[in-house]
Amino acid sequence: MKVLIISTNRNKFPAPVMPVGACMVAGAAAAAGHSVSFLDLMFEKDPVAVIRSMIERCRPDAIGLSIRNIDNNDMRNPVFFIPEMVPLMRAIRSTTASPVILGGAAISVMPAEVLTALAADAAVVGDGEVVFTKLLDRLEQRKPLDGLEGVLHRDHGVVRMNPCLSSPETDICPAPDYRHWVNVPAYRSQLSATPVQTKQGCQFQCVYCTYRMIEGSDYRLTDPARVADVVARLAASGHADIDFVDSVFNAPYDHSMAVCESLARAPHQARLQSLELNPLHFDDTLLLTMERAGFVGMGLTVESASDPVLRGLRKGFTSREVHRAAEVVRRHQLPCAWMFLLGGPGETRETVQETIRFAERSLRKQDVAFFTVGIRIYPGTELERIARKQGLLTRAPAEMLDPVFYVSPEVEAGWMINEVNRSMGRNMNFINADTLNHSLLPAINRIGYGLGLRPPLWRYTRFIRQGLRMVGMDA
Ligand code: B12
């Protein structure tokens, strides 16, 4: 079949991200013998026009539409991306009668809602590289999609979901052939690092999280030696910056250690990073091995330094692990970005102050604290149940595509935002969601790259904020 994959993500905040999943799906379809064309809308000026001309040129028998983000998870300045898909769908429908199949993280999080909003023909939940080719086979043989695991389809106007793959027969390919599908230099010039997965799945139970909906809760681990080979191959072909995009990089601990050891032995020249570390499986041995492996930055998702909140969020660790993680970080050189999420179940003014006090006292000045206030509620999460029980959420799941946020009834959002802003005034290494959505960020990425900076940009936060303030800008 002639297949066109369209990656629809155009979001450049905090940096453009390479469409790893869409490229994997395209690679799998090509390997299965289909003739695959790829359209990446990230840097396109007129997406509607380019979609029309691409369809006219390659006359696809099926179109795969990859949708990454539903929204930006920002309560203060929410950006809702699904409405941007409507004109794209209209352009497709007015140019071809071929079926449109949706896929991507946004679909795994709210499949029926997005399928309905865009009136697509079918959607794939979870591992697209396995399911999409099976779906293409069915389309080619003009067979119905009934019973095809992980597929949502319309049956006489009714959306039907076939249960997801229970044990996907995936041989995880941690990195597709990016250069074949996307404009890699354009991404690099905006400080984008190349995504690589060392595993799929997440066993944590955080109340707000969607990761288990996307990747499942069973780990599927890639052979550490294979990860190192892939990194070495990517680095040799110009991908100098690699970002490990696992749900949690350092869990299971033994696997992440083995990955780091393989990387330390491998003759690669890549600069490595991952923003997805957990304080539970975090010690000096891991950090030493990460440094030897070539890491230049890491992120610790602690969310809070206060026990009632960590319990309310079901993080699976306590403030003891958070404080211990800070001690470990201080004994090493590796730059660290700390992620905090304020306003979850159990949050009060005291717990907010405890967390901010921790950040002010325990973080090194060269590290970064990123504060988000308010938590996006997704249907099917424990947070949805808590919000309904507390009477904070009345919208039906079908109406939750439009962003809806949780804020603990024991503390006001405005007060938390002010507290964070005050702390940011005292600490140039602290940032909030406004910083990540700063209108100058794409330009800063480009200029930074031109000046020789390399990802992750957050390592330069203090200097960028100070520079912007010196020229009278709000930062
Ligand atoms: C790592 C990560 C980041 C990193 C990305 C680094 C990088 N270099 O890529 C950073 C920290 C920068 C980031 C930023 C953001 N992220 Co993020 N991120 C992730 C994370 C943990 C992994 C993403 C990933 O690469 N997965 C691996 C690849 C292989 O999976 P995939 O792309 O989803 O593809 C698979 C399927 O989706 C499917 N598929 C994909 N395309 C297609 C197409 C077709 C046709 C088919 C059939 C199937 C299919 O098959 C693929 C292979 O199995 C996910 C959560 C998760 N566990 O998925 C959140 C996630 C994707 N992020 C999310 C969001 C919201 C964001 C941000 C908007 C802000 C924020 N607060 O995090 C920004 C947006 C950035 C941008 N410019 O678009 C959401 C998106 C959905 C939503 N809720 O709106 C997720 C799901 C987390 C969440 N909160 O729910 N993110």
Boltz pocket constraint, residues with backbone or C-beta under 6 A from the ligand:
constraints:
  - pocket:
      binder: B
      contacts: [[A, 5], [A, 9], [A, 11], [A, 12], [A, 13], [A, 14], [A, 15], [A, 16], [A, 17], [A, 18], [A, 19], [A, 20], [A, 21], [A, 22], [A, 24], [A, 25], [A, 63], [A, 64], [A, 65], [A, 66], [A, 67], [A, 68], [A, 69], [A, 70], [A, 71], [A, 72], [A, 73], [A, 101], [A, 102], [A, 103], [A, 104], [A, 105], [A, 106], [A, 108], [A, 109], [A, 124], [A, 126], [A, 127], [A, 128], [A, 129], [A, 132], [A, 192], [A, 193], [A, 194], [A, 195], [A, 197], [A, 210], [A, 211], [A, 214], [A, 215], [A, 243], [A, 244], [A, 245], [A, 246], [A, 247], [A, 275], [A, 276]]
      max_distance: 6.0
